Amino acid sequence: MIHASHQPQARHAIIATGLLAAVLVAIVITPLSDFRPEVPFFLPLHSALEVLSVVVAALIFAVIWTSRHEHLADNLIILATAFLGVALLDFSHAMSVQGMPIMVTPSSPDKGIAFWLAGRMLSAVALLAAVWLRWGARHLRWPAGAQLAGVLAIVAGVHVVILGYPQILPQMFAAGQGLTRFKVVSEYVLIAAYLMVAVRLVWYWRRPREFGASSLFAAACIMAQGEIFFALYTRTSDFYNLVGHLYSVIAYLYLYRAVFIESVQRPYRLLDRSQRRLSATLDAVPDLLFEMDAHGRYLEVHSGLLDHLAAPLPKLLGRTVHDVLPPEDAAVVLSALQEAQTQGLSRGKVIALDILGKGRRWFELSVAPKPVEKGVEPQFVLISRDITDRFENEQALYALSNFDQLTGLPNRTSLLNTLEHIAAGGDPVAIFWVDLDRFKNINDVMGHASGDQLLVETARRLRSKLRSQDVLSRHSGDSFVAVAHGLGRAQAAALAANLLSAVAEPVSLSGHELSVTVSIGVTMCPDDTQDPAVLLKNAEGAMYRVKDEGRNHYEFYASEVQTRVTHAAAVGAALKLAFQRGELRLVYQPQVSLDDGHVTGAEALLRWDSPRFGAVSPAEFIPLAEANGLIVPIGEWVIRQALTQLHDWLAGGLPKMALAINLSATQFMQSGFIEQASRILDATQAPPDCVEFEITEAVAMRAPEAALGIMQRLGERGIHFAIDDFGTGYSSLSYLKRFRINKLKIDQSFVRDIFSDADDQAIVMAVIQMAHSLGVTTIAEGVETVEQIQFLKARGCHEAQGFYFSRPLTAGQFEQYIRNWQPG
């Protein structure tokens, strides 16, 4: 018979375990071919479930351990320390499953199962000990810390054996055969142990409720059910294995619910009951409460906040506010008393007092007259509520709403208010939009801390060139806006030049001295407009024009700037339809060996023939695609189209060659790119060793560790990688050496002036020499003359592409080009 105190929790536990048992039976009796396939994406699903198990087990430990001084039962301490060990063993199990990175020794089924069984045995022993010992009695003869140390020592010992002496352990899994007899017997021993726990908890149901026995019962039963799945699977990645992990997670959640209720909710429930009783008494005086007469004399003080009084209690009683408070604050109190006497209530008046040991505090007054007998002088109840936190929060909120937290400058909201005020006055004003050049590269390479340091220094330098009446605002990111009063166009130009030179002075960041530049757009009010939003838009548009024309300069707003912005918006809108309508196409530019003159491959290049705009340059539409998010679906289409064409060429008898495909930063770093590329490879049947993904130097260095992982994973499939535009960014040689790079592509900007610019010559030779030392191929792009070829060949460059050999060709033209090619 279940005791009433265990209902309805026991009913819920029985229903939950019964439903899960029914699911178990349904799965087990269903034909094997339906429910025991190898689970796709088993590794990430398994890892997700294990991470959840580890988190819940760690929470069980954390919840109990942080509350251990609150007179918790020793039974809970046993569970807490054991489940920390279970969390650690489950983590090692997750890291040991085949397909995971090496953790000391290579991953294998036996290694993963060994950690799994160790964790289950520890949890079974802990549950048996926790429920078989009398609940609430003192069982431990040693401190909780010593017990924790013992569990950690056991866990460490298990790791030493599994990682260092695996040969002494029995075999638990045989490839092609499944679980060994030892593994299956171990699982049924665990099932028996968990069922013993459940039986013991049913016995507790007959007695008044002392702890969360129902949730523990559900946890034990579900653990036993889960172990049945672990005794049945034949492949480490089959359906039974995954379902067993799901049952384990559910069991852990029930266990967490039991310990949470016992160690947190129950004490808080008792505390809440006590607080409600106390609150009933203190609600009458939640703040400083005074009884006063009409002259502001203190008659009584009721509060536990005596340390908030303006003077010690003995010095208040019998004295007036004039004797205790500063004159201005005393006047406010007397005004509140007078208002309450005439209107029956006074609220909202605020005084500020310097309280000994607490500094300046703000108090809001509420005053009401007390009922008194006829003929007795009026008396009042005055409640003084400390609103210091609210007052300071309002001040802080004002600062957050109107000032940039990094530089201390007015922010965009404050700037718009300033511009509205200025524009309404009609006085001449110059607005400067100042934007740092290539700030993102500095953030990516040197870190956000250095980027923040640069922003602060830039703000200081800009401010130093402005007058006191001028306004400097940090608008957003690396953009600043300066507003200078009373300037004509010539004076505005002079100030813009001063701002440029101030920022261009070398700055030291993280031990490196850099020269940073800015681009400045200038607009004039009221000449251009008096609308604050339009003024900012005009200045920003002028700044972008400077960016397009090479940066490190200033430009005044001109109407054609707006025309360009409008055009860009129209092109962006047309691009969305172009992708859907099939207006995009690929062309292929041959890549030629400088050693023997044969064609080594081609680079796939994206083109757009728009019915409205004609042939749109990739330099125009690629940035728009990146900005509006189209680059991801377009990039996937390019890979699929290029690899399909590669397969067709090779099937048609063309010699084996490399096909280079450019990847954008967004496409390369997107979640799931590895899987996407693998699916396309499988679908097109293109040989991976003929595929060469090109990423720019800046993309590789944006998140080098992540890039390294992607390149390693795809490199394992045979895909090659090339660094495009090499020499234009901020590569770290230490990372470059670690990347799986097969080719360095020398940017055409260095090749173009190779005979007229000594710096370009030096850069090209340095890149070639470095590539030789790293054992990778070099290819020069933009080659147009025989002299350039002779120079590159003499310096050891391996390959080249450019108009000298051929312009980009359609797929059919390229095939004919290969068939007719004569090395020369």
C-alpha positions in Angstrom: 0.0 0.0 0.0 1.5 3.3 -1.0 1.5 6.0 1.7 -0.6 9.1 0.8 2.5 11.3 1.1 4.0 9.6 -1.9 1.1 10.3 -4.2 0.8 11.5 -6.9 4.6 11.2 -7.4 4.5 7.4 -7.2 1.7 7.3 -9.7 3.7 9.4 -12.1 6.8 7.3 -11.7 4.8 4.1 -12.3 3.2 5.4 -15.5 6.4 6.8 -16.8 8.4 3.6 -16.3 5.5 1.6 -17.7 5.3 3.6 -20.9 9.0 3.3 -21.4 8.9 -0.4 -20.7 6.2 -0.7 -23.3 8.4 1.2 -25.8 11.2 -1.2 -25.0 9.1 -4.3 -25.6 7.8 -2.8 -28.9 11.3 -2.2 -30.1 12.6 -5.6 -29.0 9.8 -7.6 -30.6 9.8 -5.7 -33.8 11.7 -7.4 -36.7 15.4 -6.6 -36.5 15.5 -5.3 -40.1 13.1 -2.5 -39.2 14.7 -1.3 -35.9 18.3 -2.2 -36.0 19.9 -0.4 -38.9 23.1 1.4 -38.5 22.1 4.8 -37.4 23.2 7.7 -39.7 25.1 10.4 -38.0 25.5 8.1 -35.0 28.6 9.8 -33.7 27.1 13.4 -33.3 23.9 11.9 -31.9 25.8 9.8 -29.4 28.0 12.7 -28.5 25.0 14.9 -27.9 23.3 12.4 -25.6 26.6 11.8 -23.7 27.1 15.5 -23.3 23.6 15.8 -21.8 24.3 12.8 -19.5 27.6 14.3 -18.3 25.9 17.7 -17.7 23.1 16.1 -15.7 25.4 13.9 -13.7 27.6 16.9 -13.0 24.5 18.9 -11.9 23.5 16.1 -9.5 26.9 16.5 -7.9 26.9 20.3 -8.0 23.4 20.7 -6.5 24.1 18.4 -3.6 27.7 19.5 -3.0 26.9 23.2 -2.8 24.2 22.4 -0.3 26.1 19.9 1.8 26.4 22.2 4.8 22.6 22.5 5.0 22.2 19.3 7.1 21.6 17.1 4.1 21.3 13.3 4.5 24.5 11.4 4.0 22.7 9.3 1.4 22.7 12.4 -0.8 26.4 13.0 -0.3 27.1 9.4 -1.4 25.1 10.1 -4.6 26.8 13.4 -5.2 30.4 12.2 -5.0 29.6 9.0 -7.0 27.9 10.9 -9.8 30.8 13.2 -10.2 32.8 10.1 -10.9 30.0 8.9 -13.2 30.2 12.2 -15.1 34.0 11.9 -15.6 33.7 8.2 -16.8 30.8 9.1 -19.1 32.9 11.9 -20.6 35.8 9.5 -21.2 33.4 7.0 -22.7 32.1 9.7 -25.1 35.7 10.6 -26.1 36.6 6.9 -26.6 33.9 6.0 -29.1 35.3 5.1 -32.5 35.5 8.2 -34.7 36.4 10.6 -31.9 39.8 12.2 -31.6 42.6 10.2 -29.9 42.4 10.5 -26.1 45.8 9.2 -25.0 45.2 5.9 -26.8 43.2 5.3 -30.1 39.5 5.1 -29.8 37.9 1.6 -30.0 34.7 -0.2 -29.1 36.4 -2.0 -26.2 37.8 1.2 -24.8 34.5 3.0 -25.0 32.6 0.0 -23.4 35.1 -0.3 -20.6 34.6 3.3 -19.5 30.8 2.8 -20.0 30.7 -0.2 -17.7 32.8 1.5 -15.1 30.4 4.4 -15.0 27.4 2.1 -14.7 28.9 0.0 -11.9 29.8 3.2 -10.0 26.2 4.5 -10.4 24.7 1.1 -9.4 26.9 0.8 -6.3 26.1 4.4 -5.3 22.3 3.9 -5.7 22.4 0.7 -3.7 24.3 2.3 -0.9 22.1 5.4 -0.9 18.8 3.6 -0.7 19.8 0.6 1.5 21.3 2.8 4.2 18.6 4.3 6.5 17.7 7.6 5.0 18.7 10.7 7.0 20.9 8.8 9.5 24.6 9.7 10.0 26.5 7.0 8.1 29.8 8.6 7.0 32.7 8.4 9.5 34.8 10.7 7.4 34.4 14.2 5.9 32.6 14.6 2.6 35.8 15.8 1.0 37.6 12.5 1.8 34.7 10.6 0.2 35.0 12.8 -2.9 38.8 12.2 -3.0 38.1 8.5 -2.8 35.7 8.5 -5.7 38.2 10.6 -7.8 41.0 8.1 -6.9 38.8 5.2 -8.1 38.1 7.1 -11.4 41.8 7.8 -11.8 42.6 4.2 -11.3 40.0 3.1 -13.9 41.6 5.5 -16.4 45.1 4.2 -15.6 43.9 0.6 -16.2 41.9 1.3 -19.4 44.4 3.7 -20.9 47.6 2.1 -19.7 46.9 -1.7 -19.3 44.0 -2.5 -21.6 45.4 -6.0 -22.1 44.4 -7.1 -18.6 40.7 -6.3 -19.4 38.5 -9.0 -20.9 37.3 -8.4 -24.5 33.9 -6.8 -24.6 33.2 -6.4 -28.4 34.2 -8.5 -31.4 34.1 -6.9 -34.8 31.6 -8.6 -37.0 30.2 -10.7 -34.1 29.0 -8.1 -31.5 29.1 -8.2 -27.7 31.1 -10.8 -25.9 29.6 -13.0 -23.2 31.4 -10.9 -20.5 29.8 -7.7 -21.7 26.3 -9.2 -21.8 26.6 -10.8 -18.4 27.9 -7.5 -16.9 24.8 -5.7 -18.3 22.4 -8.2 -16.7 24.3 -7.9 -13.4 23.7 -4.1 -13.6 20.0 -4.7 -14.5 19.7 -6.8 -11.3 21.4 -4.1 -9.2 19.1 -1.4 -10.5 16.0 -3.6 -9.9 17.2 -4.2 -6.3 17.3 -0.4 -5.9 13.7 -0.1 -7.3 12.5 -2.9 -4.9 14.0 -1.1 -1.9 12.4 2.2 -2.9 9.0 0.5 -3.2 9.5 -0.5 0.5 10.0 3.2 1.3 6.6 4.0 -0.3 4.9 2.2 2.6 6.2 4.9 5.0 5.7 8.6 5.3 7.6 10.5 2.7 11.2 11.4 3.7 12.8 12.0 0.3 12.1 11.8 -3.4 11.7 8.0 -3.5 9.3 8.1 -6.5 11.8 9.9 -8.8 14.6 7.6 -7.6 12.4 4.6 -8.3 11.7 5.9 -11.9 15.4 6.5 -12.4 16.4 3.0 -11.2 13.7 1.3 -13.4 14.6 3.3 -16.5 18.3 2.6 -15.9 17.5 -1.1 -15.9 15.5 -0.8 -19.1 18.3 1.1 -20.8 20.8 -1.7 -19.9 18.7 -4.2 -21.8 19.4 -2.3 -25.0 23.1 -2.3 -24.1 23.0 -6.1 -23.9 21.4 -6.5 -27.3 23.3 -4.4 -29.9 25.6 -6.1 -32.4 27.1 -3.0 -33.9 28.4 0.0 -31.9 26.4 2.4 -34.0 23.1 0.5 -34.3 19.7 1.6 -33.1 19.7 -0.3 -29.8 22.8 1.4 -28.7 21.4 4.9 -29.4 18.1 4.2 -27.7 19.9 2.8 -24.6 21.7 6.2 -24.3 18.4 8.0 -24.6 17.0 5.9 -21.7 20.1 6.7 -19.7 19.5 10.5 -20.2 15.9 10.1 -19.1 16.9 8.2 -16.0 19.5 10.8 -15.1 16.9 13.5 -15.4 14.7 11.7 -12.9 17.6 11.2 -10.6 18.4 14.9 -10.9 14.8 15.8 -10.1 15.0 13.6 -6.9 18.1 15.3 -5.6 17.0 18.7 -6.6 13.7 18.4 -4.7 15.6 17.0 -1.7 18.5 19.4 -1.5 17.0 22.6 -3.0 13.2 22.7 -3.3 12.4 21.2 0.0 14.7 23.6 2.1 13.4 26.5 0.0 9.9 25.5 0.6 10.5 25.5 4.3 12.3 28.7 4.1 9.6 30.3 2.1 7.0 29.3 4.7 9.1 30.9 7.4 9.6 34.0 5.3 5.9 34.4 4.7 5.3 34.4 8.4 8.1 36.9 8.9 6.9 39.1 6.0 3.4 39.3 7.6 5.1 41.1 10.5 7.6 43.2 8.6 5.2 44.3 5.8 4.1 47.2 8.0 7.6 48.5 8.1 9.3 47.5 4.8 11.4 50.7 4.9 12.3 53.3 7.4 9.1 54.3 9.1 8.8 57.4 11.3 6.1 59.0 13.3 6.3 62.8 13.3 4.3 65.8 14.3 3.5 68.8 12.1 6.8 70.5 13.0 8.9 67.5 11.8 9.7 66.2 15.2 10.7 62.5 15.4 8.2 60.8 17.8 8.9 57.1 16.9 11.1 55.1 14.6 10.1 51.6 13.3 12.5 49.7 11.1 15.2 47.1 11.1 17.2 49.4 8.8 18.6 51.5 11.6 22.0 51.8 9.8 20.2 53.9 7.1 19.2 56.6 9.6 20.7 60.1 9.2 21.7 60.0 12.9 21.8 57.4 15.6 18.4 56.6 17.0 18.9 58.3 20.4 19.8 61.5 18.7 16.6 61.4 16.6 13.8 61.0 19.0 12.5 64.3 20.3 14.4 66.4 17.8 13.1 68.0 14.6 14.3 67.5 11.0 16.0 71.0 11.2 18.2 69.6 13.9 19.2 66.5 12.0 19.0 67.0 8.2 20.6 69.5 5.9 18.4 72.7 5.4 17.3 71.8 1.8 16.3 68.2 2.8 14.6 69.4 6.0 12.5 71.8 3.8 11.5 68.9 1.5 10.3 66.8 4.5 8.3 69.7 6.0 6.8 70.3 2.6 5.7 66.7 2.4 4.1 66.9 5.9 2.2 70.1 4.9 1.0 68.4 1.6 -0.2 65.4 3.6 -2.0 67.6 6.1 -3.9 69.5 3.4 -4.4 66.8 0.8 -4.4 63.7 2.9 -1.3 62.1 1.3 2.1 63.0 -0.1 4.2 60.8 -2.4 7.2 61.1 -4.6 9.3 63.7 -2.9 13.0 62.7 -2.8 15.9 63.7 -0.5 19.6 62.8 -0.7 21.5 62.1 2.5 25.1 61.2 3.4 24.7 58.2 5.6 27.7 57.2 7.7 29.4 54.1 6.2 27.1 54.0 3.2 27.8 57.2 1.3 25.2 59.2 -0.4 21.8 57.6 -0.5 18.5 58.7 -2.1 15.2 58.3 -0.3 11.6 58.6 -1.6 9.1 59.9 0.9 5.5 58.8 1.4 3.5 60.7 4.1 0.0 60.1 5.5 -1.7 61.6 8.6 -2.4 59.4 11.6 -5.8 59.2 13.0 -5.7 61.3 16.3 -8.2 62.3 18.9 -9.9 65.6 18.6 -7.8 68.4 19.9 -4.6 66.5 19.7 -1.8 68.0 17.5 -1.6 66.3 14.0 0.7 63.4 13.7 2.0 61.7 10.5 3.4 58.4 9.4 6.4 59.0 7.1 7.9 56.1 5.1 11.4 56.7 3.7 12.2 54.3 1.0 15.8 53.9 -0.1 15.8 54.2 -3.9 19.5 54.5 -4.3 19.7 51.4 -6.5 16.9 52.6 -8.7 18.3 56.1 -8.9 21.8 54.8 -9.8 20.3 52.3 -12.3 18.4 55.2 -13.9 21.6 57.1 -14.2 23.4 54.1 -15.5 20.6 53.4 -18.0 20.9 57.0 -19.2 24.6 56.5 -19.6 24.1 53.2 -21.5 21.4 54.8 -23.7 23.5 57.8 -24.6 27.2 57.0 -24.3 29.4 54.3 -25.8 30.8 52.1 -23.0 34.2 51.5 -24.6 35.2 55.0 -25.6 32.9 57.1 -23.3 31.8 59.1 -26.4 28.1 59.9 -27.1 26.5 57.1 -29.0 24.1 57.0 -32.0 21.0 57.9 -29.9 22.8 61.0 -28.4 24.2 62.0 -31.8 20.7 62.0 -33.4 19.4 64.2 -30.6 22.3 66.6 -31.1 21.8 66.7 -34.9 18.1 67.4 -34.5 18.8 70.3 -32.2 21.5 71.7 -34.5 19.5 71.3 -37.7 16.6 73.1 -36.2 18.9 76.1 -35.5 19.8 76.4 -39.2 23.5 77.2 -38.4 26.2 75.9 -40.8 27.5 72.5 -39.6 29.9 69.9 -41.1 29.3 66.2 -40.4 32.2 63.8 -40.7 31.7 60.1 -41.0 35.1 58.5 -40.0 35.6 54.8 -40.6 38.7 52.7 -39.8 40.2 50.9 -42.8 40.6 47.1 -42.7 39.6 47.1 -39.0 38.2 43.6 -39.3 41.6 42.3 -40.3 43.1 43.7 -37.2 40.4 42.2 -35.1 40.8 38.8 -36.8 44.6 38.7 -36.6 45.4 40.5 -33.4 42.3 39.8 -31.4 39.3 41.9 -30.1 41.3 43.3 -27.2 43.7 45.0 -29.6 40.8 46.1 -31.7 39.2 47.8 -28.6 42.5 49.4 -27.8 42.7 50.8 -31.3 39.2 52.2 -31.1 39.9 54.0 -27.8 43.2 55.4 -29.2 41.4 56.5 -32.4 38.7 58.3 -30.4 41.4 60.1 -28.4 43.2 61.3 -31.5 40.0 62.4 -33.2 38.9 64.3 -30.1 42.2 66.0 -29.9 41.7 67.7 -33.3 38.2 69.0 -32.5 37.2 72.1 -30.6 35.4 71.9 -27.3 32.1 72.9 -28.8 32.3 70.1 -31.5 30.8 66.7 -30.9 32.5 63.3 -31.5 30.3 60.2 -31.4 31.0 56.5 -31.8 28.2 55.6 -34.2 28.8 51.8 -34.3 31.6 49.3 -34.7 34.6 51.1 -36.1 32.6 54.2 -37.3 32.8 57.6 -35.6 30.8 60.7 -36.4 32.1 64.2 -35.8 29.9 67.3 -35.8 31.7 70.7 -36.2 29.8 74.0 -35.8 30.3 77.1 -38.0 32.5 75.6 -40.7 32.5 76.3 -44.4 33.5 73.8 -47.0 37.2 74.9 -47.1 37.4 74.7 -43.3 35.7 71.3 -43.3 38.3 70.0 -45.8 41.1 71.3 -43.6 39.6 69.6 -40.6 39.2 66.3 -42.5 42.8 66.4 -43.5 43.8 67.0 -39.8 41.7 64.0 -38.7 43.4 61.8 -41.4 46.9 62.8 -40.3 46.1 62.4 -36.6 44.9 58.8 -37.0 47.7 57.9 -39.4 50.4 58.4 -36.8 51.9 55.0 -35.8 50.1 53.2 -32.9 51.5 50.4 -30.7 49.1 47.4 -30.3 50.1 44.2 -28.5 53.8 45.0 -28.9 53.4 45.7 -32.6 53.6 49.2 -34.2 51.0 49.7 -36.9 50.0 52.5 -39.2 46.2 52.7 -39.4 44.2 54.8 -41.8 40.6 56.0 -42.0 38.2 56.9 -44.7 36.1 60.1 -44.1 32.8 61.1 -45.7 31.8 64.8 -45.2 28.3 66.4 -45.6 27.3 70.0 -45.0 24.2 71.2 -43.2 22.0 73.0 -44.3 23.5 72.9 -47.8 22.9 69.2 -48.4 19.9 68.7 -46.1 18.6 69.5 -42.6 17.2 66.0 -42.0 19.5 64.4 -39.3 19.0 60.8 -40.7 19.7 61.9 -44.2 22.8 63.9 -43.1 24.2 60.7 -41.6 23.2 58.7 -44.7 24.9 61.2 -46.9 28.1 61.2 -44.9 28.2 57.4 -44.8 27.7 57.2 -48.5 30.6 59.6 -49.1 32.7 57.5 -46.8 32.0 54.3 -48.8 32.9 56.1 -52.0 36.3 56.8 -50.4 36.6 53.1 -49.6 35.8 52.2 -53.2 38.5 54.5 -54.4 41.3 53.2 -52.3 40.7 54.4 -48.7 42.8 56.9 -46.5 41.2 60.0 -47.9 38.1 62.2 -47.5 35.2 63.0 -49.9 32.3 65.4 -49.7 28.8 64.1 -50.3 27.7 64.3 -53.9 24.4 63.3 -55.4 26.0 60.6 -57.5 26.9 58.8 -54.3 23.2 58.2 -53.7 22.8 57.1 -57.2 25.5 54.4 -56.7 23.8 53.3 -53.5 20.5 53.0 -55.3 22.2 51.1 -58.1 23.8 48.7 -55.7 20.4 48.0 -54.1 18.8 47.4 -57.5 21.6 45.0 -58.5 21.3 43.1 -55.1 17.5 42.7 -55.7 18.1 41.4 -59.2 20.7 39.0 -58.0 18.1 37.2 -55.9 16.0 36.6 -59.0 19.1 35.8 -61.1 19.9 32.8 -59.1 16.4 31.5 -59.3 16.1 32.1 -63.0 19.4 30.4 -63.9 21.2 33.6 -65.1 24.4 32.5 -63.4 27.0 30.4 -65.3 30.5 29.1 -64.9 33.5 29.7 -67.1 36.9 28.0 -66.9 40.4 29.5 -67.2 43.2 27.1 -68.0 46.2 26.7 -65.6 49.5 25.8 -67.3 52.7 24.3 -66.1 55.7 26.5 -66.6 58.0 23.5 -66.6 56.7 21.6 -69.7 53.8 23.7 -70.9 51.0 21.2 -70.4 47.6 22.2 -69.0 47.5 21.2 -65.3 43.9 22.2 -64.6 41.4 25.1 -64.6 39.8 27.6 -62.3 36.0 27.7 -62.2 34.9 31.4 -62.4 31.3 32.6 -61.7 29.7 34.9 -64.3 26.3 36.7 -64.3 24.6 37.8 -67.5 21.7 40.0 -66.4 18.9 40.9 -68.9 18.7 44.3 -67.1 22.3 45.2 -66.3 24.2 43.1 -68.9 27.4 41.3 -67.9 27.8 42.2 -64.2 31.3 42.0 -62.8 32.0 39.4 -60.0 33.7 42.2 -58.2 30.3 43.9 -58.0 27.8 41.0 -57.4 29.9 38.7 -55.2 30.1 41.3 -52.3 26.4 41.8 -52.7 25.8 38.1 -52.4 27.9 37.9 -49.3 26.0 40.8 -47.8 22.5 39.4 -48.4 23.3 35.8 -47.6 22.9 34.5 -51.1 26.6 33.4 -51.2 25.8 30.2 -49.4 23.3 28.7 -51.9 25.2 30.2 -54.8 28.4 28.6 -53.5 26.8 25.2 -53.2 25.5 25.5 -56.7 29.0 26.4 -58.0 30.6 23.4 -56.3 27.9 21.0 -57.7 28.0 22.5 -61.2 31.9 22.5 -61.3 32.2 18.9 -60.1 29.6 17.6 -62.4 31.5 19.2 -65.3 34.8 17.8 -64.1 33.2 14.3 -64.0 31.8 14.8 -67.6 35.2 16.0 -68.9 37.1 13.0 -67.4 34.4 10.6 -68.6 34.7 12.1 -72.1 38.4 11.3 -72.3 40.1 14.5 -71.1 43.3 13.9 -69.1 43.1 14.0 -65.4 43.5 17.6 -64.2 42.8 19.9 -61.2 39.7 22.0 -61.0 40.0 25.0 -58.7 36.8 26.3 -57.0 36.8 29.6 -55.0 35.1 29.5 -51.6 33.8 32.6 -49.8 34.4 33.2 -46.1 30.8 32.6 -45.2 30.6 29.4 -47.3 33.8 27.9 -46.0 33.1 28.6 -42.3 29.4 27.7 -42.4 28.3 24.8 -40.1 28.0 21.6 -42.1 30.3 22.7 -45.0 32.3 19.5 -44.7 29.2 17.3 -45.0 27.9 19.4 -47.8 31.1 19.1 -49.9 31.2 15.3 -49.2 27.6 14.9 -50.4 28.3 16.7 -53.6 31.5 14.7 -54.2 29.5 11.4 -53.7 26.7 12.6 -55.9 28.8 13.8 -58.8 31.4 11.0 -58.5 34.2 13.5 -59.2 37.6 12.3 -58.1 38.5 14.2 -54.9 42.2 14.4 -55.7 41.2 16.6 -58.8 39.3 19.0 -56.6 41.1 22.1 -55.4 39.3 24.5 -53.1 40.7 28.1 -53.1 40.3 30.3 -50.0 41.8 33.7 -49.5 44.5 34.4 -47.0 42.1 36.5 -44.9 39.5 33.7 -44.8 42.1 31.2 -43.5 43.3 33.5 -40.8 39.8 34.7 -39.7 39.5 31.6 -37.4 42.7 29.6 -38.1 41.9 26.7 -35.7 38.5 26.2 -37.3 40.0 26.5 -40.8 42.6 24.0 -39.9 40.0 21.5 -38.8 37.9 21.9 -42.0 41.0 21.5 -44.2 42.2 18.4 -42.4 38.8 16.7 -42.6 38.4 17.4 -46.3 42.0 16.7 -46.9 41.4 13.2 -45.6 39.0 12.7 -48.5 41.7 13.7 -50.9 40.6 17.3 -51.6 43.4 19.8 -52.2 43.5 23.4 -50.9 45.1 26.6 -52.3 45.6 30.0 -50.7 44.3 32.7 -53.1 45.6 36.3 -53.1 48.6 35.2 -51.1 50.7 38.1 -49.8 47.8 40.6 -49.4 46.8 39.7 -45.8 48.3 39.0 -42.4 49.1 35.3 -42.4 50.9 33.7 -39.5 53.6 31.5 -40.8 53.1 29.2 -37.9 49.5 28.5 -39.0 50.4 28.4 -42.7 52.8 25.6 -42.0 50.1 23.6 -40.2 47.5 24.1 -42.9 47.1 21.3 -45.5 48.0 23.6 -48.3 48.9 22.2 -51.7 49.2 25.5 -53.6 50.0 29.2 -53.0 48.4 31.5 -55.6 50.4 34.7 -56.2 48.0 37.6 -56.5 47.8 39.3 -59.9 48.5 42.7 -58.3 52.1 41.6 -57.7 52.4 40.0 -61.2 51.1 43.0 -63.1 54.0 45.4 -62.3 56.6 42.8 -61.8 59.1 44.6 -64.1 58.4 48.2 -62.8 58.1 47.7 -59.1 61.0 46.3 -57.1 58.7 45.6 -54.2 56.5 43.4 -56.3 59.5 41.5 -57.5 60.7 41.0 -54.0 57.3 39.8 -52.8 56.9 37.3 -55.7 60.4 35.8 -55.1 59.8 35.6 -51.4 56.5 33.8 -51.9 58.0 31.3 -54.3 61.0 30.7 -52.0 58.7 30.2 -49.0 56.5 27.8 -51.1 59.5 25.7 -52.0 60.5 25.5 -48.4 57.0 24.3 -47.4 56.9 21.9 -50.3 53.8 23.4 -52.0 53.1 24.4 -55.6 53.1 28.1 -56.7 50.8 29.5 -59.4 50.8 33.1 -60.6 47.5 34.6 -61.8 47.0 37.5 -64.2 49.9 36.5 -66.5 49.6 38.4 -69.8 53.1 38.6 -71.4 55.9 36.3 -72.3 58.3 38.4 -70.2 56.3 37.8 -67.1 56.4 34.0 -67.9 60.1 34.1 -68.3 60.6 35.9 -65.0 58.4 33.6 -63.1 59.8 30.5 -64.7 63.4 31.7 -63.9 62.5 32.1 -60.2 61.0 28.7 -59.9 57.2 29.4 -60.1 55.5 26.1 -61.1 52.3 27.2 -62.8 50.5 30.3 -64.3 47.1 31.4 -65.6 46.0 34.5 -67.4 45.1 36.1 -70.7 48.5 35.1 -72.2 47.2 31.5 -72.3 43.5 32.0 -72.5 40.6 34.1 -71.4 38.0 32.2 -69.3 36.2 29.7 -71.6 32.8 28.0 -71.6 32.8 24.3 -70.7 32.7 23.3 -74.4 35.4 25.8 -75.4 37.6 24.6 -72.6 37.2 21.0 -73.7 38.2 21.9 -77.3 41.1 24.0 -75.9 42.5 21.0 -74.1 42.1 18.7 -77.1 43.9 21.2 -79.4 46.5 22.3 -76.9 50.1 22.2 -78.1 52.7 23.0 -75.4 55.0 25.8 -76.4 
